[in-house]
């Protein structure tokens, strides 16, 4: 999976052309820091036309794409994408930039930890292969290999092709399971729960969301649900009951493991929230705390064997550590990998169906 793939950041360390970053924010900060650690520097930053209003970023005036086109060409610069999106209109804008310039997509960890570069992949080669081999079908295995290749190369084309032929919901709906009771960990404002309600005849939803602003919206949605019992908890889900430092970003990025902790929140395990109650399906999308939450779900998983959907993209090692951990906790699952189109390699989910 890795031997013939070029290493993006090793290549950028010897790049002779100017390096420009397309976008600003936390992702750009991480890319700048990684480049600097390798002796490479960013020559400038830009945003799409219409989004530039005289901003400064890292001490540089942010250019518009029109300015970049006037000043540079494919021979004089390489562009690194420094933000993420799944919106089709934004992906189209990015592809327009890539049609005129060499555009690469660095994959920096969402929630900290080591970079997924070639030394990392080689150090964990056996675990990567073992996790891939746990996957049930060839489509999942092919997607897994494509994600690994993208993370090393930063290839936009590889990433745009790294999409599963089916969604997590498709797998669940085609399984023999009856889904009536679910748990949503990282419920945000209830978007996943709403989608589940549209697809299954649910009679119970347990939703956990730690961020106070998100939880307020989740509770407001709860009040509108009349045909299903909804139980909401303002807690961060992990492997222990207590308190922990928390990043209250007020958006999808709020979480325990972002590295930007600002407040303290209550924590709970899935087992402590469910208190022995059976559920048919659990979703874990909790900004890097997925492994801890799985360990806190041992009793529920072993006794009730719900279908699981687990985010695999917040930390570099999640791609292999989470499938291997789940197999250790309970080997009686068929495992699938799904990913919807987005940039960078976000929205990667492990879907586990009990055998």
GIBEL-V282804 format. One record per residue. N is the residue number from 1. OMEGA is omega in radians with two decimals (NA if undefined). Layout:
BEGIN
n = [N & N]
omega = [OMEGA & OMEGA]
END
This chain:
BEGIN
n = [1 & 2 & 3 & 4 & 5 & 6 & 7 & 8 & 9 & 10 & 11 & 12 & 13 & 14 & 15 & 16 & 17 & 18 & 19 & 20 & 21 & 22 & 23 & 24 & 25 & 26 & 27 & 28 & 29 & 30 & 31 & 32 & 33 & 34 & 35 & 36 & 37 & 38 & 39 & 40 & 41 & 42 & 43 & 44 & 45 & 46 & 47 & 48 & 49 & 50 & 51 & 52 & 53 & 54 & 55 & 56 & 57 & 58 & 59 & 60 & 61 & 62 & 63 & 64 & 65 & 66 & 67 & 68 & 69 & 70 & 71 & 72 & 73 & 74 & 75 & 76 & 77 & 78 & 79 & 80 & 81 & 82 & 83 & 84 & 85 & 86 & 87 & 88 & 89 & 90 & 91 & 92 & 93 & 94 & 95 & 96 & 97 & 98 & 99 & 100 & 101 & 102 & 103 & 104 & 105 & 106 & 107 & 108 & 109 & 110 & 111 & 112 & 113 & 114 & 115 & 116 & 117 & 118 & 119 & 120 & 121 & 122 & 123 & 124 & 125 & 126 & 127 & 128 & 129 & 130 & 131 & 132 & 133 & 134 & 135 & 136 & 137 & 138 & 139 & 140 & 141 & 142 & 143 & 144 & 145 & 146 & 147 & 148 & 149 & 150 & 151 & 152 & 153 & 154 & 155 & 156 & 157 & 158 & 159 & 160 & 161 & 162 & 163 & 164 & 165 & 166 & 167 & 168 & 169 & 170 & 171 & 172 & 173 & 174 & 175 & 176 & 177 & 178 & 179 & 180 & 181 & 182 & 183 & 184 & 185 & 186 & 187 & 188 & 189 & 190 & 191 & 192 & 193 & 194 & 195 & 196 & 197 & 198 & 199 & 200 & 201 & 202 & 203 & 204 & 205 & 206 & 207 & 208 & 209 & 210 & 211 & 212 & 213 & 214 & 215 & 216 & 217 & 218 & 219 & 220 & 221 & 222 & 223 & 224 & 225 & 226 & 227 & 228 & 229 & 230 & 231 & 232 & 233 & 234 & 235 & 236 & 237 & 238 & 239 & 240 & 241 & 242 & 243 & 244 & 245 & 246 & 247 & 248 & 249 & 250 & 251 & 252 & 253 & 254 & 255 & 256 & 257 & 258 & 259 & 260 & 261 & 262 & 263 & 264 & 265 & 266 & 267 & 268 & 269 & 270 & 271 & 272 & 273 & 274 & 275 & 276 & 277 & 278 & 279 & 280 & 281 & 282 & 283 & 284 & 285 & 286 & 287 & 288 & 289 & 290 & 291 & 292 & 293 & 294 & 295 & 296 & 297 & 298 & 299 & 300 & 301 & 302 & 303 & 304 & 305 & 306 & 307 & 308 & 309 & 310 & 311 & 312 & 313 & 314 & 315 & 316 & 317 & 318 & 319 & 320 & 321 & 322 & 323 & 324 & 325 & 326 & 327 & 328 & 329 & 330 & 331 & 332 & 333 & 334 & 335 & 336 & 337 & 338 & 339 & 340 & 341 & 342 & 343 & 344 & 345 & 346 & 347 & 348 & 349 & 350 & 351 & 352 & 353 & 354 & 355]
omega = [-2.96 & -2.89 & -3.09 & -3.08 & 3.11 & 3.13 & -3.02 & -3.03 & 3.03 & 3.10 & -3.12 & 3.13 & 3.13 & -3.10 & -3.14 & 3.12 & 3.05 & 3.08 & 3.11 & 3.08 & 3.10 & -3.13 & -3.13 & 3.08 & -3.03 & 3.12 & 3.11 & 3.09 & -3.12 & 3.14 & 3.11 & -3.11 & -3.13 & 3.09 & -3.12 & -3.14 & -3.13 & 3.09 & 3.12 & -3.10 & 3.12 & -3.11 & -3.12 & -3.11 & 3.07 & 3.09 & 3.12 & 3.08 & -3.11 & 3.13 & -3.11 & -3.12 & 3.11 & -3.10 & 2.95 & 3.10 & -3.04 & 3.08 & -3.12 & 3.06 & -3.14 & 3.14 & 2.96 & 3.11 & 3.10 & 3.08 & 3.11 & -3.13 & 3.13 & -3.00 & -2.99 & 2.95 & -3.07 & -3.09 & -3.03 & 3.11 & 2.95 & -3.04 & 3.08 & 3.08 & -3.03 & 3.04 & -3.10 & 3.09 & 2.99 & -3.10 & -3.12 & -3.13 & 3.11 & 3.10 & 3.09 & 3.09 & -3.14 & 3.13 & 3.06 & 3.07 & -3.12 & 3.10 & -3.10 & -3.05 & 2.94 & -3.11 & 3.12 & -3.04 & 3.10 & 3.11 & 3.11 & -3.05 & 3.13 & -3.02 & 3.04 & -3.10 & -3.05 & 3.07 & 3.07 & 3.10 & -3.04 & 3.07 & 3.10 & -3.12 & 3.13 & 3.14 & -3.08 & -3.07 & -3.10 & 3.11 & 3.08 & -3.14 & -3.13 & 3.13 & 3.09 & -3.08 & 3.06 & -3.08 & -2.96 & -3.00 & -3.09 & 3.11 & 3.12 & -3.13 & 3.11 & 3.10 & 3.12 & -3.12 & 3.14 & 3.10 & 3.11 & -3.14 & 3.10 & -3.08 & 3.12 & -3.00 & -3.04 & -3.08 & 3.10 & -3.12 & 3.13 & -3.10 & 3.14 & 3.10 & -3.09 & -3.10 & -3.13 & 3.13 & 3.14 & 3.12 & 3.06 & 3.12 & 3.12 & -3.13 & -3.11 & -3.10 & 3.12 & 3.12 & 3.12 & -3.05 & 2.94 & -3.07 & 3.11 & -3.12 & -3.08 & 3.00 & -3.09 & -3.13 & -2.90 & -2.97 & -3.12 & -3.13 & 3.12 & -3.06 & 3.13 & 3.11 & 3.10 & 3.13 & 3.10 & 3.11 & 3.13 & -3.03 & -3.04 & 3.11 & -3.03 & 2.99 & 3.12 & 3.04 & 2.95 & -3.07 & 3.11 & -3.14 & -3.05 & -3.04 & -3.01 & -3.13 & 3.06 & -3.10 & 3.10 & 3.11 & 3.08 & 3.14 & 3.10 & 3.08 & 3.14 & -3.11 & -3.10 & -3.07 & -3.06 & -3.03 & -3.12 & 3.09 & -3.13 & -3.13 & -3.06 & 3.12 & 3.07 & -3.13 & 2.96 & -3.07 & 3.11 & -3.07 & 3.14 & 3.08 & -3.13 & 3.11 & 3.13 & 3.05 & -2.96 & 3.05 & -3.11 & -3.06 & -3.12 & 3.12 & -3.11 & -3.07 & 3.12 & -3.13 & -3.13 & -2.87 & -3.08 & -3.07 & -3.13 & -3.04 & -3.08 & -3.07 & 3.07 & 3.11 & 3.03 & 3.08 & 3.11 & 3.00 & 3.02 & 3.13 & -3.13 & 3.12 & -3.09 & 3.07 & 3.09 & 3.14 & 3.14 & 2.97 & -3.09 & -3.02 & 3.07 & 3.03 & 3.07 & 3.02 & -2.88 & 2.92 & 3.01 & -3.14 & -3.06 & -3.12 & 3.12 & 3.14 & 3.07 & 3.12 & 3.10 & -3.12 & -2.97 & -3.08 & -3.14 & -3.11 & -3.07 & -3.08 & -3.01 & 3.07 & 3.06 & 2.91 & -3.07 & 3.00 & -2.96 & 3.10 & -3.09 & -2.94 & -3.05 & 3.12 & -3.07 & -3.05 & -3.12 & -3.05 & 3.09 & -3.07 & -3.09 & 3.06 & 3.14 & 3.11 & -3.13 & 3.13 & 3.09 & -3.13 & -3.13 & -3.10 & -3.01 & 3.11 & 2.90 & -3.02 & 3.11 & 3.08 & 3.09 & 3.06 & 3.03 & -3.07 & 3.08 & 3.06 & -0.11 & -3.00 & 3.07 & 3.05 & 3.03 & -3.11 & 2.93 & 3.12 & -3.07 & 3.14 & -3.11 & 3.13 & NA]
END
